Amino acid sequence: MKTGYKTYYGKFAAVLLLIVFGLVCWLGLLPYVVNTVEKNQVRKELRQRISLVNNWEDRHSSLAQQNQVLTDAIQEMESSSLTIHQSHLITKKVFEYAQSLDIDIQRFEQGNMIVGENGSEQKIEIRLFTGYHQIAKFIQELENSEYYIAVQSFDLTRNDQSNQIEGSIIVLVKYRSEK
């Protein structure tokens, strides 16, 4: 029976050593593993933050360039904008477009000037008589002019006797403030 006890004690000692080894590993290696995992998570988070900062710098540079382009465009538009004292140039431009497109302007009525902080605006009603395609070209010419002219509305009817279009177009003209 002594050999049975030796085997039993041997197995018991092996299991005990295995448990002790497991505890040593658990208590010794577990903090190391946890620490390593935490460090890896911190590194991953820092890499993401660095990536965001790098992307932000790239976006900031791109947005700064876009801002400069828009600022230049606004300054160019403002410099080509008319002042209230130059409103006669709008009248001249409208009549030039009408003449080049063979449009008969029957009435040109300027509304009151509305003065604001950032400039002034004025509505103008143009009564005209012409062909359909000329009206479309006329509106396009007005809106594409170097001045700020926006078509707000139009009311057109076909004249059955002459097969022409007659009606009115209301445009809004903006003027820059004088400095």
OpenMM code with the backbone's topology and positions (N, CA, C; nanometers):
from openmm import Vec3, app, unit

residues = "MET LYS THR GLY TYR LYS THR TYR TYR GLY LYS PHE ALA ALA VAL LEU LEU LEU ILE VAL PHE GLY LEU VAL CYS TRP LEU GLY LEU LEU PRO TYR VAL VAL ASN THR VAL GLU LYS ASN GLN VAL ARG LYS GLU LEU ARG GLN ARG ILE SER LEU VAL ASN ASN TRP GLU ASP ARG HIS SER SER LEU ALA GLN GLN ASN GLN VAL LEU THR ASP ALA ILE GLN GLU MET GLU SER SER SER LEU THR ILE HIS GLN SER HIS LEU ILE THR LYS LYS VAL PHE GLU TYR ALA GLN SER LEU ASP ILE ASP ILE GLN ARG PHE GLU GLN GLY ASN MET ILE VAL GLY GLU ASN GLY SER GLU GLN LYS ILE GLU ILE ARG LEU PHE THR GLY TYR HIS GLN ILE ALA LYS PHE ILE GLN GLU LEU GLU ASN SER GLU TYR TYR ILE ALA VAL GLN SER PHE ASP LEU THR ARG ASN ASP GLN SER ASN GLN ILE GLU GLY SER ILE ILE VAL LEU VAL LYS TYR ARG SER GLU LYS".split()
positions = [
    Vec3(0.0785, -0.1182, 0.0000),
    Vec3(0.0000, 0.0000, 0.0000),
    Vec3(0.0830, 0.1249, 0.0000),
    Vec3(0.2030, 0.1078, 0.0351),
    Vec3(0.2870, 0.2253, 0.0357),
    Vec3(0.3030, 0.2807, -0.1032),
    Vec3(0.3047, 0.1983, -0.1997),
    Vec3(0.3157, 0.2504, -0.3356),
    Vec3(0.1889, 0.3225, -0.3756),
    Vec3(0.0742, 0.2827, -0.3214),
    Vec3(-0.0520, 0.3506, -0.3497),
    Vec3(-0.0536, 0.4888, -0.2895),
    Vec3(0.0054, 0.4978, -0.1649),
    Vec3(0.0132, 0.6304, -0.1037),
    Vec3(0.1089, 0.7203, -0.1790),
    Vec3(0.2189, 0.6594, -0.2239),
    Vec3(0.3148, 0.7391, -0.2993),
    Vec3(0.2513, 0.7919, -0.4272),
    Vec3(0.1740, 0.7099, -0.4921),
    Vec3(0.1073, 0.7533, -0.6135),
    Vec3(0.0037, 0.8607, -0.5798),
    Vec3(-0.0692, 0.8361, -0.4704),
    Vec3(-0.1692, 0.9333, -0.4288),
    Vec3(-0.1035, 1.0637, -0.3896),
    Vec3(0.0030, 1.0564, -0.3092),
    Vec3(0.0747, 1.1778, -0.2701),
    Vec3(0.1409, 1.2435, -0.3910),
    Vec3(0.1888, 1.1633, -0.4815),
    Vec3(0.2511, 1.2172, -0.6040),
    Vec3(0.1490, 1.2932, -0.6867),
    Vec3(0.0282, 1.2346, -0.7006),
    Vec3(-0.0772, 1.3020, -0.7769),
    Vec3(-0.1226, 1.4279, -0.7028),
    Vec3(-0.1330, 1.4114, -0.5678),
    Vec3(-0.1737, 1.5266, -0.4870),
    Vec3(-0.0710, 1.6385, -0.4969),
    Vec3(0.0563, 1.6016, -0.4938),
    Vec3(0.1639, 1.7013, -0.5054),
    Vec3(0.1629, 1.7647, -0.6427),
    Vec3(0.1386, 1.6858, -0.7465),
    Vec3(0.1351, 1.7384, -0.8833),
    Vec3(0.0193, 1.8367, -0.8982),
    Vec3(-0.0974, 1.7987, -0.8435),
    Vec3(-0.2132, 1.8870, -0.8513),
    Vec3(-0.1877, 2.0123, -0.7702),
    Vec3(-0.1279, 1.9954, -0.6530),
    Vec3(-0.0955, 2.1096, -0.5683),
    Vec3(0.0034, 2.2020, -0.6387),
    Vec3(0.1056, 2.1447, -0.7017),
    Vec3(0.2017, 2.2261, -0.7781),
    Vec3(0.1331, 2.2962, -0.8955),
    Vec3(0.0433, 2.2254, -0.9591),
    Vec3(-0.0303, 2.2845, -1.0708),
    Vec3(-0.1167, 2.4012, -1.0220),
    Vec3(-0.1810, 2.3831, -0.9056),
    Vec3(-0.2625, 2.4908, -0.8486),
    Vec3(-0.1742, 2.6078, -0.8085),
    Vec3(-0.0626, 2.5799, -0.7450),
    Vec3(0.0295, 2.6862, -0.7052),
    Vec3(0.0827, 2.7570, -0.8293),
    Vec3(0.1213, 2.6808, -0.9305),
    Vec3(0.1702, 2.7403, -1.0561),
    Vec3(0.0610, 2.8265, -1.1198),
    Vec3(-0.0625, 2.7752, -1.1185),
    Vec3(-0.1749, 2.8502, -1.1726),
    Vec3(-0.1983, 2.9794, -1.0965),
    Vec3(-0.1906, 2.9719, -0.9621),
    Vec3(-0.2082, 3.0923, -0.8809),
    Vec3(-0.0959, 3.1927, -0.9051),
    Vec3(0.0270, 3.1414, -0.9144),
    Vec3(0.1396, 3.2309, -0.9417),
    Vec3(0.1217, 3.2970, -1.0789),
    Vec3(0.0828, 3.2156, -1.1745),
    Vec3(0.0586, 3.2723, -1.3084),
    Vec3(-0.0566, 3.3723, -1.3040),
    Vec3(-0.1633, 3.3324, -1.2352),
    Vec3(-0.2805, 3.4182, -1.2247),
    Vec3(-0.2477, 3.5480, -1.1545),
    Vec3(-0.1813, 3.5377, -1.0439),
    Vec3(-0.1490, 3.6574, -0.9667),
    Vec3(-0.0319, 3.7344, -1.0252),
    Vec3(0.0595, 3.6658, -1.0904),
    Vec3(0.1775, 3.7333, -1.1457),
    Vec3(0.1570, 3.7824, -1.2876),
    Vec3(0.0943, 3.6971, -1.3697),
    Vec3(0.0787, 3.7332, -1.5107),
    Vec3(-0.0480, 3.8129, -1.5396),
    Vec3(-0.1527, 3.7899, -1.4618),
    Vec3(-0.2774, 3.8591, -1.4888),
    Vec3(-0.2630, 4.0111, -1.4825),
    Vec3(-0.1983, 4.0664, -1.3804),
    Vec3(-0.1799, 4.2125, -1.3807),
    Vec3(-0.0988, 4.2595, -1.5021),
    Vec3(0.0001, 4.1804, -1.5405),
    Vec3(0.0804, 4.2159, -1.6576),
    Vec3(-0.0063, 4.2153, -1.7842),
    Vec3(-0.0885, 4.1118, -1.8002),
    Vec3(-0.1757, 4.1015, -1.9177),
    Vec3(-0.2781, 4.2157, -1.9173),
    Vec3(-0.3387, 4.2405, -1.8012),
    Vec3(-0.4363, 4.3489, -1.7914),
    Vec3(-0.3694, 4.4825, -1.8227),
    Vec3(-0.2520, 4.5039, -1.7689),
    Vec3(-0.1774, 4.6267, -1.7933),
    Vec3(-0.1459, 4.6412, -1.9421),
    Vec3(-0.1052, 4.5333, -2.0041),
    Vec3(-0.0719, 4.5357, -2.1470),
    Vec3(-0.1964, 4.5663, -2.2303),
    Vec3(-0.3086, 4.5042, -2.1958),
    Vec3(-0.4329, 4.5295, -2.2697),
    Vec3(-0.4748, 4.6758, -2.2528),
    Vec3(-0.4659, 4.7282, -2.1315),
    Vec3(-0.5010, 4.8682, -2.1080),
    Vec3(-0.4099, 4.9614, -2.1867),
    Vec3(-0.2798, 4.9302, -2.1876),
    Vec3(-0.1865, 5.0137, -2.2645),
    Vec3(-0.2198, 5.0099, -2.4134),
    Vec3(-0.2556, 4.8926, -2.4636),
    Vec3(-0.2915, 4.8819, -2.6051),
    Vec3(-0.4176, 4.9634, -2.6356),
    Vec3(-0.5137, 4.9623, -2.5435),
    Vec3(-0.6341, 5.0432, -2.5635),
    Vec3(-0.6010, 5.1925, -2.5618),
    Vec3(-0.5146, 5.2334, -2.4711),
    Vec3(-0.4729, 5.3738, -2.4647),
    Vec3(-0.3993, 5.4123, -2.5923),
    Vec3(-0.3117, 5.3242, -2.6406),
    Vec3(-0.2385, 5.3516, -2.7654),
    Vec3(-0.3355, 5.3656, -2.8826),
    Vec3(-0.4330, 5.2752, -2.8871),
    Vec3(-0.5313, 5.2801, -2.9953),
    Vec3(-0.6093, 5.4117, -2.9915),
    Vec3(-0.6513, 5.4532, -2.8725),
    Vec3(-0.7247, 5.5782, -2.8571),
    Vec3(-0.6379, 5.6977, -2.8963),
    Vec3(-0.5109, 5.6953, -2.8552),
    Vec3(-0.4202, 5.8053, -2.8913),
    Vec3(-0.3972, 5.8109, -3.0416),
    Vec3(-0.3857, 5.6953, -3.1057),
    Vec3(-0.3698, 5.6929, -3.2520),
    Vec3(-0.4924, 5.7537, -3.3201),
    Vec3(-0.6105, 5.7202, -3.2682),
    Vec3(-0.7326, 5.7774, -3.3255),
    Vec3(-0.7351, 5.9294, -3.3067),
    Vec3(-0.6947, 5.9755, -3.1892),
    Vec3(-0.6922, 6.1206, -3.1651),
    Vec3(-0.5917, 6.1900, -3.2565),
    Vec3(-0.4756, 6.1286, -3.2727),
    Vec3(-0.3739, 6.1860, -3.3613),
    Vec3(-0.4267, 6.1909, -3.5036),
    Vec3(-0.4956, 6.0844, -3.5448),
    Vec3(-0.5541, 6.0817, -3.6784),
    Vec3(-0.6567, 6.1930, -3.6943),
    Vec3(-0.7402, 6.2127, -3.5914),
    Vec3(-0.8388, 6.3201, -3.5976),
    Vec3(-0.7725, 6.4568, -3.6050),
    Vec3(-0.6660, 6.4748, -3.5280),
    Vec3(-0.5944, 6.6031, -3.5304),
    Vec3(-0.5329, 6.6251, -3.6683),
    Vec3(-0.4723, 6.5213, -3.7248),
    Vec3(-0.4135, 6.5352, -3.8583),
    Vec3(-0.5218, 6.5654, -3.9614),
    Vec3(-0.6352, 6.4957, -3.9521),
    Vec3(-0.7452, 6.5223, -4.0449),
    Vec3(-0.7991, 6.6632, -4.0250),
    Vec3(-0.8063, 6.7070, -3.9000),
    Vec3(-0.8552, 6.8418, -3.8727),
    Vec3(-0.7635, 6.9444, -3.9363),
    Vec3(-0.6325, 6.9240, -3.9245),
    Vec3(-0.5385, 7.0188, -3.9849),
    Vec3(-0.5559, 7.0232, -4.1363),
    Vec3(-0.5762, 6.9061, -4.1983),
    Vec3(-0.5984, 6.9023, -4.3430),
    Vec3(-0.7290, 6.9720, -4.3795),
    Vec3(-0.8355, 6.9428, -4.3037),
    Vec3(-0.9646, 7.0062, -4.3302),
    Vec3(-0.9561, 7.1564, -4.3072),
    Vec3(-0.8874, 7.1970, -4.2025),
    Vec3(-0.8736, 7.3399, -4.1735),
    Vec3(-0.8029, 7.4101, -4.2888),
    Vec3(-0.6996, 7.3485, -4.3390),
    Vec3(-0.6267, 7.4066, -4.4520),
    Vec3(-0.7173, 7.4173, -4.5739),
    Vec3(-0.7919, 7.3123, -4.6006),
    Vec3(-0.8835, 7.3122, -4.7148),
    Vec3(-0.9924, 7.4181, -4.6965),
    Vec3(-1.0488, 7.4260, -4.5766),
    Vec3(-1.1527, 7.5249, -4.5503),
    Vec3(-1.0980, 7.6673, -4.5560),
    Vec3(-0.9749, 7.6862, -4.5120),
    Vec3(-0.9133, 7.8189, -4.5200),
    Vec3(-0.8973, 7.8609, -4.6665),
    Vec3(-0.8593, 7.7667, -4.7515),
    Vec3(-0.8461, 7.7975, -4.8937),
    Vec3(-0.9828, 7.8312, -4.9546),
    Vec3(-1.0842, 7.7521, -4.9198),
    Vec3(-1.2189, 7.7799, -4.9704),
    Vec3(-1.2689, 7.9153, -4.9202),
    Vec3(-1.2401, 7.9460, -4.7952),
    Vec3(-1.2802, 8.0740, -4.7380),
    Vec3(-1.2145, 8.1885, -4.8137),
    Vec3(-1.0876, 8.1743, -4.8481),
    Vec3(-1.0173, 8.2793, -4.9211),
    Vec3(-1.0768, 8.2982, -5.0606),
    Vec3(-1.1097, 8.1878, -5.1268),
    Vec3(-1.1711, 8.1970, -5.2595),
    Vec3(-1.3053, 8.2695, -5.2506),
    Vec3(-1.3858, 8.2329, -5.1503),
    Vec3(-1.5159, 8.2986, -5.1341),
    Vec3(-1.5013, 8.4458, -5.0965),
    Vec3(-1.4058, 8.4766, -5.0107),
    Vec3(-1.3815, 8.6156, -4.9726),
    Vec3(-1.3414, 8.6982, -5.0943),
    Vec3(-1.2528, 8.6426, -5.1762),
    Vec3(-1.2127, 8.7125, -5.2986),
    Vec3(-1.3314, 8.7332, -5.3921),
    Vec3(-1.4161, 8.6304, -5.4047),
    Vec3(-1.5332, 8.6422, -5.4929),
    Vec3(-1.6296, 8.7480, -5.4411),
    Vec3(-1.6499, 8.7520, -5.3092),
    Vec3(-1.7393, 8.8522, -5.2511),
    Vec3(-1.6830, 8.9918, -5.2730),
    Vec3(-1.5534, 9.0095, -5.2539),
    Vec3(-1.4929, 9.1411, -5.2751),
    Vec3(-1.5049, 9.1836, -5.4206),
    Vec3(-1.4882, 9.0882, -5.5112),
    Vec3(-1.5019, 9.1197, -5.6536),
    Vec3(-1.6457, 9.1593, -5.6860),
    Vec3(-1.7418, 9.0860, -5.6276),
    Vec3(-1.8820, 9.1192, -5.6513),
    Vec3(-1.9160, 9.2561, -5.5935),
    Vec3(-1.8669, 9.2834, -5.4726),
    Vec3(-1.8956, 9.4126, -5.4102),
    Vec3(-1.8331, 9.5265, -5.4875),
    Vec3(-1.7149, 9.5033, -5.5421),
    Vec3(-1.6504, 9.6110, -5.6165),
    Vec3(-1.7220, 9.6388, -5.7484),
    Vec3(-1.7865, 9.5358, -5.8042),
    Vec3(-1.8596, 9.5591, -5.9288),
    Vec3(-2.0050, 9.5975, -5.9039),
    Vec3(-2.0487, 9.5924, -5.7781),
    Vec3(-2.1853, 9.6336, -5.7450),
    Vec3(-2.1996, 9.7835, -5.7617),
    Vec3(-2.3198, 9.8212, -5.7874),
    Vec3(-2.3487, 9.9633, -5.8058),
    Vec3(-2.3889, 10.0280, -5.6744),
    Vec3(-2.3703, 10.1577, -5.6676),
    Vec3(-2.4234, 10.2351, -5.5555),
    Vec3(-2.5572, 10.2934, -5.6001),
    Vec3(-2.6302, 10.3506, -5.5063),
    Vec3(-2.7604, 10.4088, -5.5378),
    Vec3(-2.7462, 10.5171, -5.6449),
    Vec3(-2.6366, 10.5899, -5.6403),
    Vec3(-2.6166, 10.6998, -5.7357),
    Vec3(-2.5863, 10.6500, -5.8764),
    Vec3(-2.5639, 10.5217, -5.8908),
    Vec3(-2.5365, 10.4637, -6.0221),
    Vec3(-2.6553, 10.3834, -6.0742),
    Vec3(-2.7720, 10.4039, -6.0180),
    Vec3(-2.8901, 10.3257, -6.0566),
    Vec3(-2.9273, 10.3472, -6.2038),
    Vec3(-2.8880, 10.4588, -6.2600),
    Vec3(-2.9181, 10.4840, -6.4018),
    Vec3(-2.8507, 10.3810, -6.4929),
    Vec3(-2.7412, 10.3195, -6.4448),
    Vec3(-2.6733, 10.2177, -6.5252),
    Vec3(-2.7587, 10.0915, -6.5411),
    Vec3(-2.8425, 10.0635, -6.4414),
    Vec3(-2.9342, 9.9494, -6.4518),
    Vec3(-3.0354, 9.9765, -6.5628),
    Vec3(-3.0901, 10.0960, -6.5626),
    Vec3(-3.1864, 10.1334, -6.6662),
    Vec3(-3.1223, 10.1217, -6.8040),
    Vec3(-3.0028, 10.1714, -6.8156),
    Vec3(-2.9306, 10.1654, -6.9433),
    Vec3(-2.9098, 10.0203, -6.9856),
    Vec3(-2.8678, 9.9344, -6.8905),
    Vec3(-2.8404, 9.7934, -6.9216),
    Vec3(-2.9683, 9.7213, -6.9651),
    Vec3(-3.0798, 9.7479, -6.8969),
    Vec3(-3.2067, 9.6829, -6.9312),
    Vec3(-3.2485, 9.7214, -7.0736),
    Vec3(-3.2377, 9.8478, -7.1057),
    Vec3(-3.2770, 9.8919, -7.2400),
    Vec3(-3.1807, 9.8404, -7.3471),
    Vec3(-3.0542, 9.8267, -7.3155),
    Vec3(-2.9580, 9.7668, -7.4107),
    Vec3(-2.9948, 9.6219, -7.4399),
    Vec3(-3.0236, 9.5447, -7.3337),
    Vec3(-3.0635, 9.4049, -7.3538),
    Vec3(-3.1913, 9.3973, -7.4367),
    Vec3(-3.2873, 9.4822, -7.4047),
    Vec3(-3.4156, 9.4810, -7.4760),
    Vec3(-3.3947, 9.5133, -7.6241),
    Vec3(-3.3127, 9.6119, -7.6532),
    Vec3(-3.2886, 9.6504, -7.7922),
    Vec3(-3.2175, 9.5384, -7.8683),
    Vec3(-3.1199, 9.4738, -7.8048),
    Vec3(-3.0462, 9.3677, -7.8736),
    Vec3(-3.1343, 9.2457, -7.9013),
    Vec3(-3.2406, 9.2280, -7.8237),
    Vec3(-3.3290, 9.1121, -7.8412),
    Vec3(-3.4606, 9.1483, -7.9102),
    Vec3(-3.4712, 9.2726, -7.9579),
    Vec3(-3.5905, 9.3209, -8.0270),
    Vec3(-3.7148, 9.3090, -7.9380),
    Vec3(-3.7010, 9.3632, -7.8181),
    Vec3(-3.8100, 9.3631, -7.7215),
    Vec3(-3.8615, 9.5058, -7.7086),
    Vec3(-3.9922, 9.5191, -7.7152),
    Vec3(-4.0562, 9.6506, -7.7011),
    Vec3(-4.0918, 9.6706, -7.5536),
    Vec3(-4.0181, 9.7604, -7.4860),
    Vec3(-4.0486, 9.7922, -7.3470),
    Vec3(-4.1535, 9.9013, -7.3470),
    Vec3(-4.2712, 9.8668, -7.2945),
    Vec3(-4.3815, 9.9605, -7.2927),
    Vec3(-4.3809, 10.0483, -7.1684),
    Vec3(-4.3278, 9.9945, -7.0579),
    Vec3(-4.3219, 10.0729, -6.9346),
    Vec3(-4.2056, 10.0194, -6.8504),
    Vec3(-4.1357, 10.1114, -6.7889),
    Vec3(-4.0238, 10.0792, -6.6999),
    Vec3(-4.0464, 10.1583, -6.5723),
    Vec3(-4.0917, 10.0891, -6.4668),
    Vec3(-4.1314, 10.1594, -6.3449),
    Vec3(-4.0441, 10.1145, -6.2277),
    Vec3(-3.9689, 10.2102, -6.1730),
    Vec3(-3.8833, 10.1814, -6.0592),
    Vec3(-3.9595, 10.2030, -5.9299),
    Vec3(-3.9497, 10.1074, -5.8386),
    Vec3(-4.0153, 10.1188, -5.7087),
    Vec3(-3.9303, 10.2006, -5.6124),
    Vec3(-3.9778, 10.2111, -5.4921),
    Vec3(-3.9055, 10.2862, -5.3893),
    Vec3(-3.7766, 10.2140, -5.3523),
    Vec3(-3.6769, 10.2916, -5.3171),
    Vec3(-3.5486, 10.2387, -5.2725),
    Vec3(-3.5611, 10.2013, -5.1252),
    Vec3(-3.5251, 10.0786, -5.0918),
    Vec3(-3.5265, 10.0330, -4.9521),
    Vec3(-3.3817, 10.0277, -4.9061),
    Vec3(-3.3493, 10.1141, -4.8111),
    Vec3(-3.2115, 10.1255, -4.7635),
    Vec3(-3.1948, 10.0394, -4.6389),
    Vec3(-3.0893, 9.9580, -4.6367),
    Vec3(-3.0591, 9.8728, -4.5223),
    Vec3(-2.9140, 9.8892, -4.4807),
    Vec3(-2.8750, 9.8148, -4.3798),
    Vec3(-2.7363, 9.8233, -4.3299),
    Vec3(-2.6353, 9.7759, -4.4332),
    Vec3(-2.6679, 9.6673, -4.5028),
    Vec3(-2.5731, 9.6069, -4.5961),
    Vec3(-2.5917, 9.6540, -4.7386),
    Vec3(-2.6695, 9.7549, -4.7582),
    Vec3(-2.6914, 9.8047, -4.8925),
    Vec3(-2.8373, 9.8403, -4.9119),
    Vec3(-2.8735, 9.8631, -5.0365),
    Vec3(-3.0102, 9.9025, -5.0695),
    Vec3(-3.0637, 9.8110, -5.1778),
    Vec3(-3.1944, 9.8078, -5.1877),
    Vec3(-3.2558, 9.7294, -5.2944),
    Vec3(-3.3773, 9.8035, -5.3481),
    Vec3(-3.4105, 9.7683, -5.4725),
    Vec3(-3.5187, 9.8370, -5.5413),
    Vec3(-3.5859, 9.7381, -5.6367),
    Vec3(-3.7169, 9.7412, -5.6360),
    Vec3(-3.7918, 9.6589, -5.7310),
    Vec3(-3.8203, 9.7426, -5.8547),
    Vec3(-3.8124, 9.6762, -5.9690),
    Vec3(-3.8406, 9.7429, -6.0959),
    Vec3(-3.9386, 9.6555, -6.1727),
    Vec3(-4.0443, 9.7187, -6.2230),
    Vec3(-4.1408, 9.6466, -6.3067),
    Vec3(-4.1175, 9.6852, -6.4522),
    Vec3(-4.1042, 9.5848, -6.5348),
    Vec3(-4.0794, 9.6071, -6.6776),
    Vec3(-4.1967, 9.5467, -6.7549),
    Vec3(-4.2750, 9.6328, -6.8211),
    Vec3(-4.3828, 9.5843, -6.9085),
    Vec3(-4.3250, 9.5742, -7.0486),
    Vec3(-4.3488, 9.4600, -7.1115),
    Vec3(-4.2865, 9.4388, -7.2426),
    Vec3(-4.3789, 9.3663, -7.3376),
    Vec3(-4.3380, 9.3689, -7.4651),
    Vec3(-4.4134, 9.3064, -7.5725),
    Vec3(-4.3105, 9.2470, -7.6690),
    Vec3(-4.3147, 9.1141, -7.6874),
    Vec3(-4.2154, 9.0493, -7.7729),
    Vec3(-4.2520, 8.9029, -7.7944),
    Vec3(-4.1594, 8.8279, -7.8534),
    Vec3(-4.1770, 8.6842, -7.8727),
    Vec3(-4.1336, 8.6053, -7.7489),
    Vec3(-4.1789, 8.4827, -7.7415),
    Vec3(-4.1547, 8.3983, -7.6247),
    Vec3(-4.0050, 8.3764, -7.6002),
    Vec3(-3.9312, 8.3428, -7.7035),
    Vec3(-3.7882, 8.3131, -7.6874),
    Vec3(-3.7084, 8.4363, -7.6464),
    Vec3(-3.7500, 8.5523, -7.6937),
    Vec3(-3.6809, 8.6746, -7.6559),
    Vec3(-3.6967, 8.7025, -7.5055),
    Vec3(-3.8138, 8.6706, -7.4510),
    Vec3(-3.8346, 8.6919, -7.3070),
    Vec3(-3.7410, 8.6017, -7.2271),
    Vec3(-3.7301, 8.4768, -7.2682),
    Vec3(-3.6411, 8.3839, -7.1969),
    Vec3(-3.4966, 8.4327, -7.2036),
    Vec3(-3.4544, 8.4775, -7.3202),
    Vec3(-3.3179, 8.5288, -7.3343),
    Vec3(-3.2984, 8.6573, -7.2535),
    Vec3(-3.4016, 8.7415, -7.2517),
    Vec3(-3.3968, 8.8669, -7.1766),
    Vec3(-3.3785, 8.8399, -7.0271),
    Vec3(-3.4565, 8.7479, -6.9732),
    Vec3(-3.4446, 8.7115, -6.8312),
    Vec3(-3.3053, 8.6550, -6.8029),
    Vec3(-3.2567, 8.5723, -6.8929),
    Vec3(-3.1228, 8.5153, -6.8747),
    Vec3(-3.0160, 8.6248, -6.8770),
    Vec3(-3.0286, 8.7186, -6.9675),
    Vec3(-2.9326, 8.8295, -6.9752),
    Vec3(-2.9345, 8.9136, -6.8473),
    Vec3(-3.0547, 8.9409, -6.7967),
    Vec3(-3.0652, 9.0202, -6.6746),
    Vec3(-2.9961, 8.9500, -6.5574),
    Vec3(-3.0253, 8.8231, -6.5389),
    Vec3(-2.9705, 8.7511, -6.4243),
    Vec3(-2.8216, 8.7222, -6.4388),
    Vec3(-2.7709, 8.7199, -6.5601),
    Vec3(-2.6278, 8.6942, -6.5804),
    Vec3(-2.5467, 8.8226, -6.5964),
    Vec3(-2.6100, 8.9365, -6.5762),
    Vec3(-2.5367, 9.0620, -6.5926),
    Vec3(-2.4354, 9.0788, -6.4791),
    Vec3(-2.3492, 9.1758, -6.4952),
    Vec3(-2.2456, 9.1991, -6.3938),
    Vec3(-2.3016, 9.2649, -6.2687),
    Vec3(-2.4256, 9.3109, -6.2744),
    Vec3(-2.4902, 9.3722, -6.1598),
    Vec3(-2.5803, 9.2690, -6.0921),
    Vec3(-2.6177, 9.2990, -5.9672),
    Vec3(-2.7056, 9.2067, -5.8960),
    Vec3(-2.8496, 9.2377, -5.9339),
    Vec3(-2.9005, 9.1593, -6.0282),
    Vec3(-3.0395, 9.1714, -6.0720),
    Vec3(-3.1005, 9.0320, -6.0622),
    Vec3(-3.2063, 9.0200, -5.9849),
    Vec3(-3.2737, 8.8907, -5.9695),
    Vec3(-3.4192, 8.9056, -6.0114),
    Vec3(-3.4642, 8.8179, -6.1003),
    Vec3(-3.6046, 8.8193, -6.1416),
    Vec3(-3.6867, 8.7603, -6.0283),
    Vec3(-3.7833, 8.8371, -5.9794),
    Vec3(-3.8687, 8.7905, -5.8690),
    Vec3(-3.9950, 8.7236, -5.9201),
    Vec3(-4.0549, 8.7818, -6.0213),
    Vec3(-4.1777, 8.7214, -6.0751),
    Vec3(-4.2020, 8.7761, -6.2157),
    Vec3(-4.2883, 8.7066, -6.2865),
    Vec3(-4.3309, 8.7570, -6.4161),
    Vec3(-4.4721, 8.7079, -6.4437),
    Vec3(-4.5428, 8.7881, -6.5200),
    Vec3(-4.6805, 8.7573, -6.5573),
    Vec3(-4.6899, 8.7819, -6.7073),
    Vec3(-4.7075, 8.6749, -6.7825),
    Vec3(-4.7041, 8.6849, -6.9279),
    Vec3(-4.8331, 8.6277, -6.9866),
    Vec3(-4.8803, 8.6926, -7.0927),
    Vec3(-4.9971, 8.6416, -7.1653),
    Vec3(-4.9684, 8.6499, -7.3146),
    Vec3(-5.0325, 8.5611, -7.3879),
    Vec3(-5.0133, 8.5588, -7.5328),
    Vec3(-5.1189, 8.6446, -7.5981),
    Vec3(-5.0758, 8.7306, -7.6871),
    Vec3(-5.1659, 8.8154, -7.7640),
    Vec3(-5.2067, 8.7358, -7.8877),
    Vec3(-5.3344, 8.6971, -7.8956),
    Vec3(-5.3800, 8.6119, -8.0055),
    Vec3(-5.3735, 8.6810, -8.1410),
    Vec3(-5.3889, 8.8116, -8.1452),
    Vec3(-5.3877, 8.8829, -8.2721),
    Vec3(-5.2479, 8.8862, -8.3331),
    Vec3(-5.1464, 8.9136, -8.2532),
    Vec3(-5.0113, 8.9286, -8.3075),
    Vec3(-4.9238, 8.8067, -8.2823),
    Vec3(-4.9749, 8.7090, -8.2074),
    Vec3(-4.8982, 8.5884, -8.1724),
    Vec3(-4.7701, 8.6233, -8.0973),
    Vec3(-4.7749, 8.7309, -8.0220),
    Vec3(-4.6621, 8.7761, -7.9413),
    Vec3(-4.6989, 8.7616, -7.7940),
    Vec3(-4.6004, 8.7808, -7.7096),
    Vec3(-4.6197, 8.7730, -7.5654),
    Vec3(-4.6131, 8.9139, -7.5086),
    Vec3(-4.7066, 8.9440, -7.4182),
    Vec3(-4.6998, 9.0703, -7.3468),
    Vec3(-4.7172, 9.0401, -7.1985),
    Vec3(-4.6590, 9.1246, -7.1180),
    Vec3(-4.6693, 9.1028, -6.9742),
    Vec3(-4.5694, 9.1872, -6.8993),
    Vec3(-4.5482, 9.1488, -6.7743),
    Vec3(-4.4557, 9.2268, -6.6927),
    Vec3(-4.3600, 9.1329, -6.6202),
    Vec3(-4.2423, 9.1852, -6.5976),
    Vec3(-4.1386, 9.1150, -6.5226),
    Vec3(-4.0997, 9.2064, -6.4076),
    Vec3(-4.0951, 9.1492, -6.2883),
    Vec3(-4.0531, 9.2277, -6.1717),
    Vec3(-3.9160, 9.1764, -6.1296),
    Vec3(-3.8196, 9.2686, -6.1259),
    Vec3(-3.6835, 9.2325, -6.0875),
    Vec3(-3.6456, 9.3067, -5.9592),
    Vec3(-3.5524, 9.2481, -5.8870),
    Vec3(-3.4985, 9.3101, -5.7660),
    Vec3(-3.3528, 9.3448, -5.7939),
    Vec3(-3.3187, 9.4700, -5.7723),
    Vec3(-3.1822, 9.5171, -5.7931),
    Vec3(-3.1244, 9.5523, -5.6571),
    Vec3(-3.0046, 9.5025, -5.6304),
    Vec3(-2.9383, 9.5338, -5.5024),
    Vec3(-2.8205, 9.6259, -5.5307),
    Vec3(-2.8072, 9.7262, -5.4429),
    Vec3(-2.6987, 9.8217, -5.4523),
    Vec3(-2.6147, 9.8111, -5.3258),
    Vec3(-2.4855, 9.8340, -5.3386),
    Vec3(-2.3990, 9.8308, -5.2197),
    Vec3(-2.4081, 9.9645, -5.1471),
    Vec3(-2.3783, 9.9579, -5.0204),
    Vec3(-2.3801, 10.0825, -4.9428),
    Vec3(-2.2548, 10.1612, -4.9754),
    Vec3(-2.2661, 10.2901, -4.9684),
    Vec3(-2.1506, 10.3751, -4.9965),
    Vec3(-2.0698, 10.3922, -4.8699),
    Vec3(-1.9416, 10.3765, -4.8823),
    Vec3(-1.8523, 10.3839, -4.7657),
    Vec3(-1.7670, 10.5057, -4.7719),
] * unit.nanometer
topology = app.Topology()
chain = topology.addChain("A")
for resn in residues:
    res = topology.addResidue(resn, chain)
    for name in ("N", "CA", "C"):
        topology.addAtom(name, app.Element.getBySymbol(name[0]), res)
